[in-house]
Amino acid sequence: MDYQSMLAWALPMGVGLAAVGSGLGLGPAVGKAMEAIGRQPEASGKILTAMIIGAALIEALTIYALVVFFLLYGKIGA
């Protein structure tokens, strides 16, 4: 197995793993935020803001993996 075929196999797997990790992180975060809003509806604005910032940071992992995918995609031979 040469370098290019290993890269062709590893790049999509890396993006997929990053997406799964982001999903596993986002699910509980959003779930807990919804529970908190249910308990304290008057604080929903603050909770939503914190949740959106946290979700953006969690999604950054997937975006970084996608950027690496596109950067290394050109190294795969046709």
PDB file with SEQRES, HELIX, SHEET and CRYST1 records, atoms N, CA, C and O in Angstrom:
SEQRES   1 A   78  MET ASP TYR GLN SER MET LEU ALA TRP ALA LEU PRO MET          
SEQRES   2 A   78  GLY VAL GLY LEU ALA ALA VAL GLY SER GLY LEU GLY LEU          
SEQRES   3 A   78  GLY PRO ALA VAL GLY LYS ALA MET GLU ALA ILE GLY ARG          
SEQRES   4 A   78  GLN PRO GLU ALA SER GLY LYS ILE LEU THR ALA MET ILE          
SEQRES   5 A   78  ILE GLY ALA ALA LEU ILE GLU ALA LEU THR ILE TYR ALA          
SEQRES   6 A   78  LEU VAL VAL PHE PHE LEU LEU TYR GLY LYS ILE GLY ALA          
HELIX    1 AA1 TYR A    3  ARG A   39  1                                  37    
HELIX    2 AA2 PRO A   41  ALA A   43  5                                   3    
HELIX    3 AA3 SER A   44  TYR A   73  1                                  30    
CRYST1    1.000    1.000    1.000  90.00  90.00  90.00 P 1           1          
ATOM      1  N   MET A   1       0.860  -1.170   0.000  1.00  0.00           N  
ATOM      2  CA  MET A   1       0.000   0.000   0.000  1.00  0.00           C  
ATOM      3  C   MET A   1       0.902   1.228   0.000  1.00  0.00           C  
ATOM      4  O   MET A   1       1.745   1.389   0.882  1.00  0.00           O  
ATOM      5  N   ASP A   2       0.722   2.070  -0.973  1.00  0.00           N  
ATOM      6  CA  ASP A   2       1.581   3.244  -1.066  1.00  0.00           C  
ATOM      7  C   ASP A   2       0.982   4.421  -0.287  1.00  0.00           C  
ATOM      8  O   ASP A   2      -0.113   4.346   0.268  1.00  0.00           O  
ATOM      9  N   TYR A   3       1.742   5.487  -0.277  1.00  0.00           N  
ATOM     10  CA  TYR A   3       1.394   6.675   0.491  1.00  0.00           C  
ATOM     11  C   TYR A   3       0.086   7.308   0.015  1.00  0.00           C  
ATOM     12  O   TYR A   3      -0.724   7.743   0.833  1.00  0.00           O  
ATOM     13  N   GLN A   4      -0.121   7.360  -1.285  1.00  0.00           N  
ATOM     14  CA  GLN A   4      -1.309   8.009  -1.808  1.00  0.00           C  
ATOM     15  C   GLN A   4      -2.580   7.208  -1.540  1.00  0.00           C  
ATOM     16  O   GLN A   4      -3.629   7.785  -1.253  1.00  0.00           O  
ATOM     17  N   SER A   5      -2.491   5.903  -1.631  1.00  0.00           N  
ATOM     18  CA  SER A   5      -3.692   5.112  -1.345  1.00  0.00           C  
ATOM     19  C   SER A   5      -4.016   5.140   0.150  1.00  0.00           C  
ATOM     20  O   SER A   5      -5.185   5.123   0.537  1.00  0.00           O  
ATOM     21  N   MET A   6      -2.982   5.181   0.980  1.00  0.00           N  
ATOM     22  CA  MET A   6      -3.249   5.317   2.421  1.00  0.00           C  
ATOM     23  C   MET A   6      -3.904   6.666   2.727  1.00  0.00           C  
ATOM     24  O   MET A   6      -4.810   6.752   3.556  1.00  0.00           O  
ATOM     25  N   LEU A   7      -3.437   7.710   2.053  1.00  0.00           N  
ATOM     26  CA  LEU A   7      -4.021   9.038   2.238  1.00  0.00           C  
ATOM     27  C   LEU A   7      -5.455   9.064   1.730  1.00  0.00           C  
ATOM     28  O   LEU A   7      -6.323   9.670   2.358  1.00  0.00           O  
ATOM     29  N   ALA A   8      -5.711   8.411   0.600  1.00  0.00           N  
ATOM     30  CA  ALA A   8      -7.063   8.360   0.039  1.00  0.00           C  
ATOM     31  C   ALA A   8      -8.016   7.623   0.969  1.00  0.00           C  
ATOM     32  O   ALA A   8      -9.212   7.912   0.981  1.00  0.00           O  
ATOM     33  N   TRP A   9      -7.508   6.687   1.737  1.00  0.00           N  
ATOM     34  CA  TRP A   9      -8.352   5.967   2.687  1.00  0.00           C  
ATOM     35  C   TRP A   9      -8.503   6.751   3.994  1.00  0.00           C  
ATOM     36  O   TRP A   9      -9.585   6.777   4.580  1.00  0.00           O  
ATOM     37  N   ALA A  10      -7.427   7.385   4.446  1.00  0.00           N  
ATOM     38  CA  ALA A  10      -7.437   8.021   5.759  1.00  0.00           C  
ATOM     39  C   ALA A  10      -8.164   9.364   5.781  1.00  0.00           C  
ATOM     40  O   ALA A  10      -8.758   9.716   6.800  1.00  0.00           O  
ATOM     41  N   LEU A  11      -8.131  10.112   4.701  1.00  0.00           N  
ATOM     42  CA  LEU A  11      -8.757  11.432   4.720  1.00  0.00           C  
ATOM     43  C   LEU A  11     -10.271  11.372   4.958  1.00  0.00           C  
ATOM     44  O   LEU A  11     -10.762  12.047   5.863  1.00  0.00           O  
ATOM     45  N   PRO A  12     -11.015  10.598   4.190  1.00  0.00           N  
ATOM     46  CA  PRO A  12     -12.456  10.535   4.482  1.00  0.00           C  
ATOM     47  C   PRO A  12     -12.759   9.917   5.844  1.00  0.00           C  
ATOM     48  O   PRO A  12     -13.723  10.299   6.508  1.00  0.00           O  
ATOM     49  N   MET A  13     -11.928   8.962   6.254  1.00  0.00           N  
ATOM     50  CA  MET A  13     -12.149   8.373   7.580  1.00  0.00           C  
ATOM     51  C   MET A  13     -11.935   9.413   8.678  1.00  0.00           C  
ATOM     52  O   MET A  13     -12.677   9.438   9.660  1.00  0.00           O  
ATOM     53  N   GLY A  14     -10.937  10.260   8.521  1.00  0.00           N  
ATOM     54  CA  GLY A  14     -10.684  11.308   9.503  1.00  0.00           C  
ATOM     55  C   GLY A  14     -11.826  12.298   9.582  1.00  0.00           C  
ATOM     56  O   GLY A  14     -12.226  12.697  10.676  1.00  0.00           O  
ATOM     57  N   VAL A  15     -12.350  12.696   8.448  1.00  0.00           N  
ATOM     58  CA  VAL A  15     -13.480  13.627   8.450  1.00  0.00           C  
ATOM     59  C   VAL A  15     -14.701  12.955   9.076  1.00  0.00           C  
ATOM     60  O   VAL A  15     -15.443  13.586   9.828  1.00  0.00           O  
ATOM     61  N   GLY A  16     -14.904  11.690   8.767  1.00  0.00           N  
ATOM     62  CA  GLY A  16     -16.036  10.971   9.359  1.00  0.00           C  
ATOM     63  C   GLY A  16     -15.915  10.841  10.866  1.00  0.00           C  
ATOM     64  O   GLY A  16     -16.891  11.025  11.593  1.00  0.00           O  
ATOM     65  N   LEU A  17     -14.722  10.527  11.331  1.00  0.00           N  
ATOM     66  CA  LEU A  17     -14.524  10.424  12.778  1.00  0.00           C  
ATOM     67  C   LEU A  17     -14.723  11.774  13.464  1.00  0.00           C  
ATOM     68  O   LEU A  17     -15.284  11.845  14.558  1.00  0.00           O  
ATOM     69  N   ALA A  18     -14.263  12.837  12.819  1.00  0.00           N  
ATOM     70  CA  ALA A  18     -14.460  14.171  13.385  1.00  0.00           C  
ATOM     71  C   ALA A  18     -15.942  14.522  13.457  1.00  0.00           C  
ATOM     72  O   ALA A  18     -16.400  15.125  14.428  1.00  0.00           O  
ATOM     73  N   ALA A  19     -16.685  14.140  12.421  1.00  0.00           N  
ATOM     74  CA  ALA A  19     -18.127  14.415  12.417  1.00  0.00           C  
ATOM     75  C   ALA A  19     -18.833  13.617  13.507  1.00  0.00           C  
ATOM     76  O   ALA A  19     -19.734  14.130  14.170  1.00  0.00           O  
ATOM     77  N   VAL A  20     -18.428  12.367  13.693  1.00  0.00           N  
ATOM     78  CA  VAL A  20     -19.033  11.552  14.758  1.00  0.00           C  
ATOM     79  C   VAL A  20     -18.699  12.147  16.126  1.00  0.00           C  
ATOM     80  O   VAL A  20     -19.558  12.217  17.004  1.00  0.00           O  
ATOM     81  N   GLY A  21     -17.457  12.573  16.301  1.00  0.00           N  
ATOM     82  CA  GLY A  21     -17.072  13.189  17.568  1.00  0.00           C  
ATOM     83  C   GLY A  21     -17.838  14.459  17.851  1.00  0.00           C  
ATOM     84  O   GLY A  21     -18.247  14.710  18.985  1.00  0.00           O  
ATOM     85  N   SER A  22     -18.033  15.261  16.821  1.00  0.00           N  
ATOM     86  CA  SER A  22     -18.815  16.479  17.007  1.00  0.00           C  
ATOM     87  C   SER A  22     -20.263  16.153  17.355  1.00  0.00           C  
ATOM     88  O   SER A  22     -20.868  16.801  18.208  1.00  0.00           O  
ATOM     89  N   GLY A  23     -20.801  15.157  16.696  1.00  0.00           N  
ATOM     90  CA  GLY A  23     -22.179  14.767  17.007  1.00  0.00           C  
ATOM     91  C   GLY A  23     -22.321  14.253  18.419  1.00  0.00           C  
ATOM     92  O   GLY A  23     -23.295  14.558  19.106  1.00  0.00           O  
ATOM     93  N   LEU A  24     -21.338  13.464  18.856  1.00  0.00           N  
ATOM     94  CA  LEU A  24     -21.385  12.960  20.228  1.00  0.00           C  
ATOM     95  C   LEU A  24     -21.220  14.082  21.245  1.00  0.00           C  
ATOM     96  O   LEU A  24     -21.735  13.993  22.360  1.00  0.00           O  
ATOM     97  N   GLY A  25     -20.507  15.130  20.867  1.00  0.00           N  
ATOM     98  CA  GLY A  25     -20.351  16.265  21.778  1.00  0.00           C  
ATOM     99  C   GLY A  25     -21.549  17.183  21.775  1.00  0.00           C  
ATOM    100  O   GLY A  25     -21.939  17.714  22.815  1.00  0.00           O  
ATOM    101  N   LEU A  26     -22.131  17.370  20.609  1.00  0.00           N  
ATOM    102  CA  LEU A  26     -23.255  18.301  20.502  1.00  0.00           C  
ATOM    103  C   LEU A  26     -24.532  17.758  21.137  1.00  0.00           C  
ATOM    104  O   LEU A  26     -25.298  18.511  21.739  1.00  0.00           O  
ATOM    105  N   GLY A  27     -24.755  16.488  21.008  1.00  0.00           N  
ATOM    106  CA  GLY A  27     -25.997  15.915  21.522  1.00  0.00           C  
ATOM    107  C   GLY A  27     -26.212  16.192  22.997  1.00  0.00           C  
ATOM    108  O   GLY A  27     -27.224  16.791  23.362  1.00  0.00           O  
ATOM    109  N   PRO A  28     -25.299  15.779  23.853  1.00  0.00           N  
ATOM    110  CA  PRO A  28     -25.495  16.067  25.283  1.00  0.00           C  
ATOM    111  C   PRO A  28     -25.484  17.553  25.613  1.00  0.00           C  
ATOM    112  O   PRO A  28     -26.205  17.990  26.510  1.00  0.00           O  
ATOM    113  N   ALA A  29     -24.675  18.339  24.900  1.00  0.00           N  
ATOM    114  CA  ALA A  29     -24.618  19.770  25.198  1.00  0.00           C  
ATOM    115  C   ALA A  29     -25.961  20.443  24.921  1.00  0.00           C  
ATOM    116  O   ALA A  29     -26.453  21.223  25.736  1.00  0.00           O  
ATOM    117  N   VAL A  30     -26.536  20.141  23.786  1.00  0.00           N  
ATOM    118  CA  VAL A  30     -27.829  20.739  23.440  1.00  0.00           C  
ATOM    119  C   VAL A  30     -28.927  20.172  24.345  1.00  0.00           C  
ATOM    120  O   VAL A  30     -29.827  20.901  24.761  1.00  0.00           O  
ATOM    121  N   GLY A  31     -28.855  18.898  24.641  1.00  0.00           N  
ATOM    122  CA  GLY A  31     -29.849  18.294  25.526  1.00  0.00           C  
ATOM    123  C   GLY A  31     -29.851  18.927  26.908  1.00  0.00           C  
ATOM    124  O   GLY A  31     -30.909  19.225  27.462  1.00  0.00           O  
ATOM    125  N   LYS A  32     -28.666  19.130  27.460  1.00  0.00           N  
ATOM    126  CA  LYS A  32     -28.576  19.758  28.785  1.00  0.00           C  
ATOM    127  C   LYS A  32     -29.016  21.214  28.746  1.00  0.00           C  
ATOM    128  O   LYS A  32     -29.611  21.712  29.703  1.00  0.00           O  
ATOM    129  N   ALA A  33     -28.728  21.896  27.646  1.00  0.00           N  
ATOM    130  CA  ALA A  33     -29.170  23.286  27.519  1.00  0.00           C  
ATOM    131  C   ALA A  33     -30.695  23.352  27.468  1.00  0.00           C  
ATOM    132  O   ALA A  33     -31.299  24.245  28.062  1.00  0.00           O  
ATOM    133  N   MET A  34     -31.315  22.413  26.764  1.00  0.00           N  
ATOM    134  CA  MET A  34     -32.782  22.403  26.698  1.00  0.00           C  
ATOM    135  C   MET A  34     -33.386  22.083  28.060  1.00  0.00           C  
ATOM    136  O   MET A  34     -34.411  22.650  28.437  1.00  0.00           O  
ATOM    137  N   GLU A  35     -32.750  21.173  28.797  1.00  0.00           N  
ATOM    138  CA  GLU A  35     -33.224  20.897  30.156  1.00  0.00           C  
ATOM    139  C   GLU A  35     -33.108  22.122  31.035  1.00  0.00           C  
ATOM    140  O   GLU A  35     -34.008  22.416  31.822  1.00  0.00           O  
ATOM    141  N   ALA A  36     -32.002  22.839  30.905  1.00  0.00           N  
ATOM    142  CA  ALA A  36     -31.807  24.040  31.719  1.00  0.00           C  
ATOM    143  C   ALA A  36     -32.832  25.108  31.374  1.00  0.00           C  
ATOM    144  O   ALA A  36     -33.326  25.801  32.264  1.00  0.00           O  
ATOM    145  N   ILE A  37     -33.158  25.249  30.099  1.00  0.00           N  
ATOM    146  CA  ILE A  37     -34.182  26.227  29.700  1.00  0.00           C  
ATOM    147  C   ILE A  37     -35.545  25.800  30.228  1.00  0.00           C  
ATOM    148  O   ILE A  37     -36.353  26.642  30.620  1.00  0.00           O  
ATOM    149  N   GLY A  38     -35.802  24.499  30.240  1.00  0.00           N  
ATOM    150  CA  GLY A  38     -37.063  24.006  30.792  1.00  0.00           C  
ATOM    151  C   GLY A  38     -37.193  24.289  32.283  1.00  0.00           C  
ATOM    152  O   GLY A  38     -38.287  24.566  32.773  1.00  0.00           O  
ATOM    153  N   ARG A  39     -36.081  24.220  33.001  1.00  0.00           N  
ATOM    154  CA  ARG A  39     -36.119  24.503  34.439  1.00  0.00           C  
ATOM    155  C   ARG A  39     -36.159  25.995  34.737  1.00  0.00           C  
ATOM    156  O   ARG A  39     -36.835  26.432  35.668  1.00  0.00           O  
ATOM    157  N   GLN A  40     -35.435  26.771  33.943  1.00  0.00           N  
ATOM    158  CA  GLN A  40     -35.370  28.218  34.174  1.00  0.00           C  
ATOM    159  C   GLN A  40     -35.651  28.957  32.866  1.00  0.00           C  
ATOM    160  O   GLN A  40     -34.713  29.395  32.201  1.00  0.00           O  
ATOM    161  N   PRO A  41     -36.897  29.102  32.490  1.00  0.00           N  
ATOM    162  CA  PRO A  41     -37.200  29.759  31.210  1.00  0.00           C  
ATOM    163  C   PRO A  41     -36.769  31.220  31.175  1.00  0.00           C  
ATOM    164  O   PRO A  41     -36.504  31.759  30.101  1.00  0.00           O  
ATOM    165  N   GLU A  42     -36.697  31.866  32.336  1.00  0.00           N  
ATOM    166  CA  GLU A  42     -36.308  33.279  32.350  1.00  0.00           C  
ATOM    167  C   GLU A  42     -34.839  33.474  31.975  1.00  0.00           C  
ATOM    168  O   GLU A  42     -34.448  34.577  31.593  1.00  0.00           O  
ATOM    169  N   ALA A  43     -34.031  32.442  32.074  1.00  0.00           N  
ATOM    170  CA  ALA A  43     -32.607  32.528  31.732  1.00  0.00           C  
ATOM    171  C   ALA A  43     -32.318  31.937  30.351  1.00  0.00           C  
ATOM    172  O   ALA A  43     -31.175  31.594  30.049  1.00  0.00           O  
ATOM    173  N   SER A  44     -33.332  31.819  29.528  1.00  0.00           N  
ATOM    174  CA  SER A  44     -33.141  31.143  28.237  1.00  0.00           C  
ATOM    175  C   SER A  44     -32.166  31.883  27.327  1.00  0.00           C  
ATOM    176  O   SER A  44     -31.423  31.250  26.576  1.00  0.00           O  
ATOM    177  N   GLY A  45     -32.160  33.205  27.383  1.00  0.00           N  
ATOM    178  CA  GLY A  45     -31.247  33.965  26.531  1.00  0.00           C  
ATOM    179  C   GLY A  45     -29.795  33.676  26.854  1.00  0.00           C  
ATOM    180  O   GLY A  45     -28.985  33.456  25.954  1.00  0.00           O  
ATOM    181  N   LYS A  46     -29.463  33.677  28.131  1.00  0.00           N  
ATOM    182  CA  LYS A  46     -28.080  33.407  28.542  1.00  0.00           C  
ATOM    183  C   LYS A  46     -27.693  31.961  28.236  1.00  0.00           C  
ATOM    184  O   LYS A  46     -26.573  31.689  27.802  1.00  0.00           O  
ATOM    185  N   ILE A  47     -28.614  31.050  28.461  1.00  0.00           N  
ATOM    186  CA  ILE A  47     -28.321  29.631  28.214  1.00  0.00           C  
ATOM    187  C   ILE A  47     -28.121  29.383  26.726  1.00  0.00           C  
ATOM    188  O   ILE A  47     -27.207  28.658  26.331  1.00  0.00           O  
ATOM    189  N   LEU A  48     -28.976  29.984  25.900  1.00  0.00           N  
ATOM    190  CA  LEU A  48     -28.839  29.792  24.455  1.00  0.00           C  
ATOM    191  C   LEU A  48     -27.538  30.374  23.929  1.00  0.00           C  
ATOM    192  O   LEU A  48     -26.895  29.786  23.059  1.00  0.00           O  
ATOM    193  N   THR A  49     -27.150  31.528  24.457  1.00  0.00           N  
ATOM    194  CA  THR A  49     -25.894  32.130  24.023  1.00  0.00           C  
ATOM    195  C   THR A  49     -24.716  31.227  24.366  1.00  0.00           C  
ATOM    196  O   THR A  49     -23.841  30.993  23.532  1.00  0.00           O  
ATOM    197  N   ALA A  50     -24.697  30.726  25.587  1.00  0.00           N  
ATOM    198  CA  ALA A  50     -23.607  29.835  25.988  1.00  0.00           C  
ATOM    199  C   ALA A  50     -23.625  28.543  25.174  1.00  0.00           C  
ATOM    200  O   ALA A  50     -22.574  28.009  24.820  1.00  0.00           O  
ATOM    201  N   MET A  51     -24.832  28.046  24.882  1.00  0.00           N  
ATOM    202  CA  MET A  51     -24.927  26.816  24.099  1.00  0.00           C  
ATOM    203  C   MET A  51     -24.437  27.020  22.669  1.00  0.00           C  
ATOM    204  O   MET A  51     -23.758  26.156  22.114  1.00  0.00           O  
ATOM    205  N   ILE A  52     -24.776  28.151  22.077  1.00  0.00           N  
ATOM    206  CA  ILE A  52     -24.355  28.414  20.698  1.00  0.00           C  
ATOM    207  C   ILE A  52     -22.845  28.576  20.624  1.00  0.00           C  
ATOM    208  O   ILE A  52     -22.221  28.089  19.680  1.00  0.00           O  
ATOM    209  N   ILE A  53     -22.246  29.247  21.596  1.00  0.00           N  
ATOM    210  CA  ILE A  53     -20.784  29.382  21.614  1.00  0.00           C  
ATOM    211  C   ILE A  53     -20.140  28.005  21.782  1.00  0.00           C  
ATOM    212  O   ILE A  53     -19.165  27.686  21.102  1.00  0.00           O  
ATOM    213  N   GLY A  54     -20.676  27.206  22.671  1.00  0.00           N  
ATOM    214  CA  GLY A  54     -20.141  25.857  22.861  1.00  0.00           C  
ATOM    215  C   GLY A  54     -20.308  24.994  21.633  1.00  0.00           C  
ATOM    216  O   GLY A  54     -19.404  24.237  21.279  1.00  0.00           O  
ATOM    217  N   ALA A  55     -21.455  25.096  20.976  1.00  0.00           N  
ATOM    218  CA  ALA A  55     -21.683  24.315  19.757  1.00  0.00           C  
ATOM    219  C   ALA A  55     -20.728  24.742  18.650  1.00  0.00           C  
ATOM    220  O   ALA A  55     -20.246  23.906  17.886  1.00  0.00           O  
ATOM    221  N   ALA A  56     -20.456  26.028  18.562  1.00  0.00           N  
ATOM    222  CA  ALA A  56     -19.517  26.503  17.546  1.00  0.00           C  
ATOM    223  C   ALA A  56     -18.119  25.960  17.813  1.00  0.00           C  
ATOM    224  O   ALA A  56     -17.413  25.578  16.880  1.00  0.00           O  
ATOM    225  N   LEU A  57     -17.719  25.924  19.068  1.00  0.00           N  
ATOM    226  CA  LEU A  57     -16.396  25.385  19.392  1.00  0.00           C  
ATOM    227  C   LEU A  57     -16.338  23.889  19.122  1.00  0.00           C  
ATOM    228  O   LEU A  57     -15.309  23.382  18.675  1.00  0.00           O  
ATOM    229  N   ILE A  58     -17.413  23.186  19.384  1.00  0.00           N  
ATOM    230  CA  ILE A  58     -17.443  21.747  19.102  1.00  0.00           C  
ATOM    231  C   ILE A  58     -17.399  21.504  17.601  1.00  0.00           C  
ATOM    232  O   ILE A  58     -16.698  20.604  17.138  1.00  0.00           O  
ATOM    233  N   GLU A  59     -18.131  22.288  16.847  1.00  0.00           N  
ATOM    234  CA  GLU A  59     -18.147  22.123  15.389  1.00  0.00           C  
ATOM    235  C   GLU A  59     -16.823  22.507  14.752  1.00  0.00           C  
ATOM    236  O   GLU A  59     -16.535  22.096  13.628  1.00  0.00           O  
ATOM    237  N   ALA A  60     -16.017  23.286  15.453  1.00  0.00           N  
ATOM    238  CA  ALA A  60     -14.721  23.682  14.905  1.00  0.00           C  
ATOM    239  C   ALA A  60     -13.857  22.459  14.604  1.00  0.00           C  
ATOM    240  O   ALA A  60     -13.075  22.480  13.653  1.00  0.00           O  
ATOM    241  N   LEU A  61     -13.981  21.419  15.378  1.00  0.00           N  
ATOM    242  CA  LEU A  61     -13.218  20.189  15.123  1.00  0.00           C  
ATOM    243  C   LEU A  61     -13.524  19.630  13.742  1.00  0.00           C  
ATOM    244  O   LEU A  61     -12.614  19.260  13.001  1.00  0.00           O  
ATOM    245  N   THR A  62     -14.781  19.571  13.405  1.00  0.00           N  
ATOM    246  CA  THR A  62     -15.171  19.053  12.097  1.00  0.00           C  
ATOM    247  C   THR A  62     -14.692  19.974  10.982  1.00  0.00           C  
ATOM    248  O   THR A  62     -14.263  19.511   9.925  1.00  0.00           O  
ATOM    249  N   ILE A  63     -14.766  21.257  11.222  1.00  0.00           N  
ATOM    250  CA  ILE A  63     -14.312  22.206  10.197  1.00  0.00           C  
ATOM    251  C   ILE A  63     -12.802  22.078   9.991  1.00  0.00           C  
ATOM    252  O   ILE A  63     -12.329  22.121   8.855  1.00  0.00           O  
ATOM    253  N   TYR A  64     -12.048  21.921  11.072  1.00  0.00           N  
ATOM    254  CA  TYR A  64     -10.605  21.733  10.937  1.00  0.00           C  
ATOM    255  C   TYR A  64     -10.302  20.449  10.157  1.00  0.00           C  
ATOM    256  O   TYR A  64      -9.413  20.436   9.306  1.00  0.00           O  
ATOM    257  N   ALA A  65     -11.024  19.391  10.440  1.00  0.00           N  
ATOM    258  CA  ALA A  65     -10.809  18.129   9.720  1.00  0.00           C  
ATOM    259  C   ALA A  65     -11.143  18.289   8.245  1.00  0.00           C  
ATOM    260  O   ALA A  65     -10.452  17.739   7.387  1.00  0.00           O  
ATOM    261  N   LEU A  66     -12.187  19.034   7.950  1.00  0.00           N  
ATOM    262  CA  LEU A  66     -12.563  19.271   6.552  1.00  0.00           C  
ATOM    263  C   LEU A  66     -11.507  20.115   5.840  1.00  0.00           C  
ATOM    264  O   LEU A  66     -11.209  19.871   4.671  1.00  0.00           O  
ATOM    265  N   VAL A  67     -10.948  21.092   6.522  1.00  0.00           N  
ATOM    266  CA  VAL A  67      -9.889  21.920   5.928  1.00  0.00           C  
ATOM    267  C   VAL A  67      -8.661  21.052   5.636  1.00  0.00           C  
ATOM    268  O   VAL A  67      -8.061  21.173   4.569  1.00  0.00           O  
ATOM    269  N   VAL A  68      -8.290  20.189   6.563  1.00  0.00           N  
ATOM    270  CA  VAL A  68      -7.154  19.296   6.342  1.00  0.00           C  
ATOM    271  C   VAL A  68      -7.447  18.358   5.172  1.00  0.00           C  
ATOM    272  O   VAL A  68      -6.563  18.058   4.370  1.00  0.00           O  
ATOM    273  N   PHE A  69      -8.677  17.904   5.084  1.00  0.00           N  
ATOM    274  CA  PHE A  69      -9.072  17.053   3.953  1.00  0.00           C  
ATOM    275  C   PHE A  69      -8.820  17.760   2.633  1.00  0.00           C  
ATOM    276  O   PHE A  69      -8.220  17.187   1.723  1.00  0.00           O  
ATOM    277  N   PHE A  70      -9.275  19.002   2.522  1.00  0.00           N  
ATOM    278  CA  PHE A  70      -9.114  19.713   1.261  1.00  0.00           C  
ATOM    279  C   PHE A  70      -7.655  20.076   0.993  1.00  0.00           C  
ATOM    280  O   PHE A  70      -7.226  20.125  -0.160  1.00  0.00           O  
ATOM    281  N   LEU A  71      -6.892  20.330   2.060  1.00  0.00           N  
ATOM    282  CA  LEU A  71      -5.479  20.633   1.865  1.00  0.00           C  
ATOM    283  C   LEU A  71      -4.712  19.416   1.351  1.00  0.00           C  
ATOM    284  O   LEU A  71      -3.835  19.551   0.498  1.00  0.00           O  
ATOM    285  N   LEU A  72      -5.032  18.253   1.856  1.00  0.00           N  
ATOM    286  CA  LEU A  72      -4.297  17.052   1.469  1.00  0.00           C  
ATOM    287  C   LEU A  72      -4.929  16.314   0.297  1.00  0.00           C  
ATOM    288  O   LEU A  72      -4.348  15.358  -0.215  1.00  0.00           O  
ATOM    289  N   TYR A  73      -6.094  16.738  -0.128  1.00  0.00           N  
ATOM    290  CA  TYR A  73      -6.784  16.067  -1.230  1.00  0.00           C  
ATOM    291  C   TYR A  73      -5.977  16.140  -2.517  1.00  0.00           C  
ATOM    292  O   TYR A  73      -6.022  15.217  -3.330  1.00  0.00           O  
ATOM    293  N   GLY A  74      -5.248  17.218  -2.708  1.00  0.00           N  
ATOM    294  CA  GLY A  74      -4.445  17.372  -3.908  1.00  0.00           C  
ATOM    295  C   GLY A  74      -3.258  16.427  -3.970  1.00  0.00           C  
ATOM    296  O   GLY A  74      -2.687  16.228  -5.043  1.00  0.00           O  
ATOM    297  N   LYS A  75      -2.877  15.845  -2.854  1.00  0.00           N  
ATOM    298  CA  LYS A  75      -1.740  14.924  -2.816  1.00  0.00           C  
ATOM    299  C   LYS A  75      -2.121  13.510  -3.242  1.00  0.00           C  
ATOM    300  O   LYS A  75      -1.253  12.661  -3.444  1.00  0.00           O  
ATOM    301  N   ILE A  76      -3.425  13.262  -3.378  1.00  0.00           N  
ATOM    302  CA  ILE A  76      -3.875  11.946  -3.808  1.00  0.00           C  
ATOM    303  C   ILE A  76      -3.781  11.873  -5.323  1.00  0.00           C  
ATOM    304  O   ILE A  76      -4.345  12.714  -6.024  1.00  0.00           O  
ATOM    305  N   GLY A  77      -3.086  10.893  -5.823  1.00  0.00           N  
ATOM    306  CA  GLY A  77      -2.962  10.733  -7.263  1.00  0.00           C  
ATOM    307  C   GLY A  77      -4.228  10.159  -7.867  1.00  0.00           C  
ATOM    308  O   GLY A  77      -4.969   9.433  -7.204  1.00  0.00           O  
ATOM    309  N   ALA A  78      -4.470  10.481  -9.108  1.00  0.00           N  
ATOM    310  CA  ALA A  78      -5.679   9.997  -9.762  1.00  0.00           C  
ATOM    311  C   ALA A  78      -5.496   8.613 -10.322  1.00  0.00           C  
ATOM    312  O   ALA A  78      -6.424   8.056 -10.908  1.00  0.00           O  
TER     313      ALA A  78                                                      
END                                                                             
